[in-house]
Amino acid sequence: MELNEILQYVDEALVVPLNPDDRAVVLDAAESVRKNQTSIAGGIRTLRLGDRVLVQERTPRGENYIRKLASEDAAQRFVQSRLDADIYS
């Protein structure tokens, strides 16, 4: 998909699965705000793309998702909740 298509899905659905090619499109276009490492699924990233704040994460099964958050503060809270859950897994 092209970036505009991916962002349209993100704006409509808030959480969008990404195949490896789509993930690369997003990561190439976005500004990385923060990257954290999880012990279960790998990295989780906070991204900025225009006025959108996005979080890209991978599940333990290797699936990639991107989600839109209302603000960087909301994204950081979301990431922290993932990191907190990770230490108990």
N, CA and C of each residue as an Amber inpcrd file, in Angstrom:
protein
   267
   0.8390000  -1.1870000   0.0000000   0.0000000   0.0000000   0.0000000
   0.8780000   1.2430000   0.0000000   0.3060000   2.3090000  -0.4560000
   0.9880000   3.5870000  -0.3660000   0.7060000   4.2190000   0.9900000
   1.5560000   5.1420000   1.3860000   1.4380000   5.7800000   2.6950000
   0.0610000   6.3950000   2.9090000  -0.4630000   7.1000000   1.9300000
  -1.7780000   7.7310000   2.0870000  -2.8760000   6.7200000   2.3810000
  -2.8010000   5.5550000   1.7570000  -3.7910000   4.5000000   2.0200000
  -3.6680000   3.9830000   3.4490000  -2.4540000   3.7520000   3.8840000
  -2.2260000   3.2600000   5.2470000  -2.7640000   4.2680000   6.2560000
  -2.4590000   5.5450000   6.0470000  -2.9140000   6.5800000   6.9840000
  -4.4240000   6.7200000   6.9680000  -5.0450000   6.5210000   5.8320000
  -6.5080000   6.5560000   5.7740000  -7.0920000   5.4400000   6.6410000
  -6.5050000   4.2480000   6.5590000  -6.9560000   3.1430000   7.4070000
  -6.7410000   3.4620000   8.8850000  -5.5940000   4.0390000   9.2020000
  -5.2920000   4.3990000  10.5930000  -6.3060000   5.4240000  11.1040000
  -6.6310000   6.4170000  10.2820000  -7.5880000   7.4400000  10.7040000
  -8.9830000   6.8570000  10.9170000  -9.3290000   5.8300000  10.1590000
 -10.6640000   5.2320000  10.2600000 -10.7450000   4.1540000  11.3310000
  -9.7330000   3.2990000  11.4120000  -9.8120000   2.1220000  12.2670000
  -9.0320000   2.2650000  13.5660000  -8.1200000   3.1790000  13.6290000
  -7.2470000   3.4230000  14.7810000  -6.1850000   2.3510000  14.9860000
  -6.4800000   1.0790000  14.6990000  -5.4790000   0.0110000  14.7940000
  -5.4710000  -0.7280000  13.4600000  -4.2910000  -0.8070000  12.8510000
  -4.1920000  -1.3820000  11.5130000  -3.0620000  -2.4100000  11.4880000
  -3.3420000  -3.6220000  10.9960000  -2.2570000  -4.5860000  10.8130000
  -1.3810000  -4.1530000   9.6450000  -0.0880000  -4.4180000   9.7660000
   0.8580000  -4.0390000   8.7210000   1.6480000  -5.2560000   8.2540000
   1.7150000  -5.4450000   6.9450000   2.6290000  -6.4580000   6.4360000
   4.0270000  -5.8280000   6.4240000   5.0810000  -6.6000000   6.2150000
   6.4330000  -6.0340000   6.2780000   6.6680000  -4.8590000   5.3160000
   6.1130000  -4.9190000   4.1190000   6.3000000  -3.8210000   3.1740000
   5.6210000  -2.5440000   3.6600000   4.3900000  -2.6670000   4.1720000
   3.6690000  -1.4980000   4.6810000   4.3620000  -0.9180000   5.9110000
   4.8850000  -1.7870000   6.7390000   5.6290000  -1.3360000   7.9210000
   6.8290000  -0.4960000   7.4870000   7.5400000  -0.9570000   6.4710000
   8.6980000  -0.2140000   5.9660000   8.2850000   1.1490000   5.4070000
   7.1420000   1.2090000   4.7290000   6.6450000   2.4800000   4.1880000
   6.4120000   3.4730000   5.3200000   5.7640000   3.0140000   6.3780000
   5.4750000   3.8970000   7.5120000   6.7620000   4.3310000   8.2000000
   7.6390000   3.3900000   8.4890000   8.8720000   3.7260000   9.1980000
   9.7590000   4.6630000   8.3880000   9.7640000   4.5220000   7.0810000
  10.5600000   5.4170000   6.2360000  10.0230000   6.8460000   6.2590000
   8.7140000   6.9970000   6.3980000   8.0900000   8.3240000   6.3270000
   7.9940000   9.0160000   7.6800000   8.0030000   8.2550000   8.7570000
   7.7270000   8.8130000  10.0810000   8.9910000   9.2600000  10.7970000
   8.7920000  10.1790000  11.7190000   9.8500000  10.5820000  12.6500000
   9.7370000   9.6810000  13.8750000  10.8260000   9.0560000  14.2470000
  10.8250000   8.2030000  15.4280000  10.9780000   9.0710000  16.6720000
  10.0040000   8.9920000  17.5610000  10.0270000   9.7710000  18.7970000
  10.6890000   8.9690000  19.9080000  10.3870000   7.6690000  19.9390000
  10.9080000   6.8250000  21.0140000  10.8260000   5.3690000  20.5710000
  11.8110000   4.5850000  20.9730000  11.7860000   3.1520000  20.7210000
  12.1280000   2.4430000  22.0160000  11.3120000   1.4590000  22.3580000
  11.5590000   0.6450000  23.5380000  11.6560000  -0.8110000  23.1070000
  12.4080000  -1.5780000  23.8540000  12.5370000  -2.9990000  23.5850000
  11.6940000  -3.7680000  24.5930000  10.9160000  -4.7180000  24.1030000
  10.1710000  -5.6130000  24.9880000  10.8680000  -6.9680000  24.9680000
  10.6790000  -7.7310000  26.0070000  11.3310000  -9.0410000  26.0480000
  10.5450000 -10.0880000  25.2780000   9.2830000  -9.8270000  25.0100000
   8.4390000 -10.8230000  24.3570000   8.3700000 -10.6340000  22.8470000
   8.1140000  -9.4060000  22.4070000   7.7810000  -9.2110000  21.0000000
   8.7420000  -8.3040000  20.2480000   9.7830000  -7.8510000  20.8610000
  10.6960000  -6.9540000  20.1580000  10.3860000  -5.5060000  20.4400000
  10.6700000  -4.6540000  19.4720000  10.5370000  -3.2230000  19.6790000
   9.1180000  -2.7040000  19.5860000   8.8880000  -1.6240000  20.2890000
   7.6440000  -0.8640000  20.2010000   8.0760000   0.5890000  20.0100000
   7.5280000   1.2250000  18.9920000   7.9780000   2.5640000  18.6090000
   6.8520000   3.5720000  18.7160000   7.2080000   4.7560000  19.1710000
   6.3160000   5.9120000  19.0840000   6.8040000   6.7410000  17.9090000
   5.8830000   7.0660000  17.0180000   6.2150000   7.7610000  15.7790000
   5.3690000   9.0150000  15.6350000   5.8930000   9.9720000  14.9020000
   5.1290000  11.1600000  14.5350000   5.1480000  11.2310000  13.0200000
   3.9470000  11.3940000  12.4610000   3.8040000  11.5210000  11.0200000
   2.8200000  12.6420000  10.7600000   3.3580000  13.8090000  10.4270000
   2.5070000  14.9900000  10.3110000   1.9370000  15.3140000  11.6830000
   0.6190000  15.4330000  11.7730000  -0.0070000  15.7160000  13.0660000
  -0.4620000  14.4460000  13.7840000  -0.1300000  13.3030000  13.2420000
  -0.5240000  12.0260000  13.8500000   0.5730000  11.5170000  14.7830000
   0.1470000  10.9620000  15.9140000   1.0490000  10.2460000  16.8150000
   0.6560000   8.7760000  16.6880000   1.6300000   7.9540000  16.3590000
   1.3850000   6.5430000  16.0960000   2.2750000   5.6840000  16.9740000
   1.7920000   4.4880000  17.2820000   2.6150000   3.4960000  17.9610000
   2.6420000   2.2710000  17.0670000   3.8450000   1.8080000  16.7650000
   4.0210000   0.5940000  15.9700000   4.5660000  -0.4700000  16.9000000
   3.9060000  -1.6250000  16.8960000   4.3450000  -2.7110000  17.7660000
   4.2200000  -4.0450000  17.0650000   4.9050000  -5.0280000  17.6150000
   4.8430000  -6.3800000  17.0930000   4.3500000  -7.3040000  18.1930000
   3.4730000  -8.2340000  17.8140000   2.9640000  -9.2050000  18.7730000
   3.9860000 -10.3200000  18.9590000   3.8390000 -11.1340000  19.9940000
   4.7490000 -12.2730000  20.1610000   4.7330000 -13.2320000  18.9700000
   3.6420000 -13.2270000  18.1870000   3.5580000 -14.0880000  17.0010000
   4.1930000 -13.4350000  15.7660000   4.7590000 -12.2430000  15.9240000
   5.4380000 -11.5890000  14.8130000   4.5650000 -10.7000000  13.9500000
   3.3130000 -10.4930000  14.3460000   2.4150000  -9.6100000  13.5890000
   2.7160000  -8.1620000  13.9590000   2.6800000  -7.2850000  12.9700000
   2.9400000  -5.8670000  13.1950000   1.6440000  -5.0710000  13.1110000
   1.5070000  -4.1260000  14.0280000   0.3430000  -3.2510000  14.0560000
   0.7920000  -1.8130000  14.2310000  -0.0270000  -0.9290000  13.7430000
   0.1690000   0.4910000  13.9980000  -1.1410000   1.0270000  14.5390000
  -1.0520000   1.9000000  15.5140000  -2.2590000   2.4830000  16.1000000
  -2.0760000   3.9710000  16.2650000  -3.1700000   4.6810000  16.1390000
  -3.1720000   6.1310000  16.2910000  -3.5680000   6.4700000  17.7200000
  -2.8170000   7.3860000  18.3310000  -3.1100000   7.8740000  19.6690000
  -3.3860000   9.3680000  19.6070000  -4.0660000   9.8680000  20.6030000
  -4.4890000  11.2740000  20.6060000  -3.3280000  12.2500000  20.7860000
  -2.2650000  11.8200000  21.4610000  -1.1530000  12.7320000  21.7610000
   0.0840000  11.9090000  22.1070000   1.2240000  12.5920000  22.2020000
   2.4350000  11.8920000  22.6300000   2.3050000  11.3880000  24.0620000
   1.6320000  12.1650000  24.9210000   1.4060000  11.7020000  26.3010000
   0.5900000  10.4130000  26.3120000  -0.4630000  10.3620000  25.5140000
  -1.2940000   9.1560000  25.4300000  -0.4700000   7.9910000  24.8850000
   0.3800000   8.2630000  23.9100000   1.2310000   7.2130000  23.3530000
   2.1990000   6.6890000  24.4040000   2.7900000   7.5810000  25.1800000
   3.7330000   7.1490000  26.2090000   3.0500000   6.3200000  27.2860000
   1.8250000   6.7010000  27.6450000   1.0660000   5.8930000  28.6200000
   0.7700000   4.5070000  28.0400000   0.3840000   4.4660000  26.7710000
   0.1020000   3.1880000  26.1190000   1.3600000   2.3170000  26.1000000
   2.4800000   2.8850000  25.6780000   3.7370000   2.1370000  25.6300000
   4.1120000   1.6510000  27.0220000   3.9730000   2.5060000  28.0180000
   4.3160000   2.1030000  29.3810000   3.4320000   0.9490000  29.8550000
   2.1570000   0.9690000  29.4850000   1.2720000  -0.1440000  29.8650000
   1.7340000  -1.4400000  29.2150000   2.2010000  -1.3650000  27.9780000
   2.7500000  -2.5500000  27.3020000   4.0190000  -3.0230000  28.0000000
   4.8820000  -2.1050000  28.3530000   6.1290000  -2.4760000  29.0300000
   5.8460000  -3.0530000  30.4120000   4.8870000  -2.4780000  31.1390000
   4.5250000  -3.0180000  32.4510000   3.9740000  -4.4270000  32.3420000
   3.1520000  -4.6760000  31.3430000   2.5830000  -6.0160000  31.1410000
   3.6730000  -6.9930000  30.7420000   4.6550000  -6.5250000  30.0120000
   5.7390000  -7.3720000  29.5190000   6.5530000  -7.9880000  30.6440000
   6.7570000  -7.2510000  31.7280000   7.6180000  -7.7850000  32.7970000
   6.9530000  -8.9250000  33.5610000   5.6440000  -9.0780000  33.4250000
   4.9470000 -10.1500000  34.1250000   4.6910000 -11.3550000  33.2430000
   5.0940000 -11.2850000  32.0000000   4.8270000 -12.4020000  31.0560000
   5.8790000 -13.4760000  31.1620000
